[in-house]
Amino acid sequence: MTSTRYTVDDVMTKAVVTVTPDTEFKKIADTMERWKVTALPVVEDGDHVVGVVSEADLLPKEEFHDHPPGMIDTMHRLGDTAKAGSVRAEELMSSPAIVISPGVSLPQAARLMATRRIKRLPVVDADGRLKGIVSRADLLKVFLRPDDDLAAEIRREAVDRIFPRSHRDVKVSVTWGAATLTGRVPDTTLIPVTARLALAVEGIVSVDCRLEGPQPA
């Protein structure tokens, strides 16, 4: 038995608002405002993701609205100045889109977002079809798990497994995601393993392992 591993599929938003490559600028802006989102997957041919258009992609049009980009802007910000004159999603979007699979673990998703400096990822199946979208906020949902559930999982996946005969001598408490383990165990060499298993439970913020060895004779 292993500790529950949450994946992108467990936390992603499955009802996703999308646009197509030929969606015009004003419609994109209107859709973002209506649905209170900051980015939209661009799909075609049966929900295949071909790109992502975000608020950042729309901003150059406003930035250069009062004055056309000069030579220096054009040289140093070629992408932005090009987008300032764009009118459809296919011209504005970032492509190819950085996507992720539903079965990817939450730590892997977090690392990808951090590495690529992005706030959200379209979730696609093996054929590249859109299944949902996962954001930074979604990855934090596991930290909203009730403390009682977390304590029960630590006991089941850590304490009961490592100390099957003496597990009743170990007390597990969780407050605001912070776990505390107290009690006496027969083998002190297994205490670090227990602490690691407890910390591996999704939603646990920290572990204070105060387990001790047998009472001296």
N, C-alpha and C positions, 0 to 999 in steps of 0.2 A: 504494500500500500504506500502511496506517495502523497505528499501534500497537494492540495488542489492548486492547479496552475491555471491562472486566468489568462485568456488570450484576447486579442483584438476583437474577436467575434462576441465576447461577453460584454464589452463596454461600448462598442461603436454605435453610432446613430444609423439606423437602417432606413429611415425615411429621408432621402436625400433630394434636395432641390438641385436641378441641373440646368445647363443651357447647351445649345448645340453650336457648332463652329460658326454658323451664319447668324447667330443671335447678335443684334445690334447693341451698340454701347448703351444707349438710354434704357433699353430693356434689361440689360445686365445690371445697371445701377438700380433700376426700379425693383428688380427681383431681390437684390441684396437688402434693400431697405425694407421691403415687404416681409421677408422671412427672417430679418435680423441676423444675417450671416455675413461674414467678411470674405468668403471665397466660394466659388462654385466649380464643381467638376464640369468639364466640357466633354460631352459624349456624342457618339454617332454610331450608326449601324448596330442597333441592338444593345445599347448601353455600354459600348466599348469606350473606355476613358482615353481621350487623346490629349488632354491637357487640363490645366487648372487656371482660372482667371480670378484674381483677387483684387481687393481695394487698391493695393499697391500698383497693380497694373493699370488702374483707371486714373490714378492721381496725376500722372504727367499731363493729361489733357487739361486739367484744371490749372496745373502749375504754369503751363505755357499758353494759357487761354488769352491773357492780355498782350502777350508779345511772343512772336515766333522764336524758336531757339536760334541762338547765334552760332557762329562757327565753332567757338570754344565748347559750348554745350553739345553741339553735334559731334565733335571729336571725342569728348570725354564721356558722354552719356548717350552713346548711339542707340542703345536699346530703349531708353526712356524717350528720347526725341522721336524715335520711330513710332512708339506707342501713342505719343501725343497726337499723331495724325491718323491713328487707326480707328476704325468704326465697328469692327466685328470681333467676336470672341476669338476666331482663329488667328487674328492679327495681334490680339492683346495677351493671349494666354501664355503661360509657361509650358513648354512642351519639349520633350516628352514629360508626362507627369511622373512625379515620384509617387509610387503606389506601394501598397503593402497587402499581404494576404491575411485572411481571417484567422488563420491558425497561429500567427506569430505571437510570441509572448509579449507581455506589456513592457518588460525591461528592454527587449529588442526594439520595440516601437519607439520607446522613449529615447533610446540611443540614436536611432535613425533621425528622429526629429531634431535632436540636439546637434548631431553631426551636420545635417543639411540645413539647419537653422530655419525650420519651417514649423508652422503651428498646427497643421492638420494634414492628414493623408487620406486619399481615396482608398477604399478597401475593395480589392478586385479578386475574382475567382481565377482559376487556372487558365480560363479563356480570355481574361482581361475585362470581364464584364463587371460593372459596378455593383457592389453588394452593400456598401455603406460608406461612412466617413468617420474617421476617428480623430479627435482633437486632443490637445494637451489636457484640457479639462476632463475628457473621458478617461484618460489614463489615471486620473486621481480618484476615480469612483471607488476603487477598491479600498481606499482609506476611509470610506463612509460605512464600511461594514460594522455592524453592532459589536461592541466589546465582548458581549457574551458569546457570540459566534466565533470570534477570534480566540477566546480562551478555550472554547470547546475544541477547536481545531488544533491548537497547540497541545492540548492534553492528548488528543487522539493520535496526532501525527508525530509528536515528539516524545512526550513523557511516557505514554503507554507502550510505545514501540521500543524505547531504549531501556525502560525499567518495568518490564511486564509483571514482575513479582512484587515490586515495591512502589508502584505508581501511586498508590493511595497515600503514601507518605509525602508526596509532592503537592504543593498548593500552587495553582496558576491563577493569577488575577490580571486583568487588562483594564486600563483606564485611559480613555482617549487614544487608544491604539498602542499605548506603552505597556509592555508585558513585564510582569515580575514573577519569578519562579523562586519559591522558598521550600525548604524541607531538607531531609537527609536521604542520601542514596548510598547503596552499597559499594559503588565503584566510582571514585572521583575522576578517573580518566575519561569517563563518558559524559562528564558535565559540559565540556566545550562542544561536543557533538550535539547535545540536547539544546544548547543555546543557539547553535547555528540553525538547527531545524526549526526552532521557534521563530527566529528572525526571518526564515524563508517563507513563513506563512504570509500570503498576500493580504496587505492591509496593516501589518504590524509596523509600527514606526521605530520602536526600539525595544531591546530586551535587557532587563536587569536580572541576571542570573545569580541568585544567592544560595544555590544549592551547596550543601556541605556533605562531607563523608559521614560514616557511622559515628555514633556517640562513643567517645573514648570510654573504655572499660574502667 
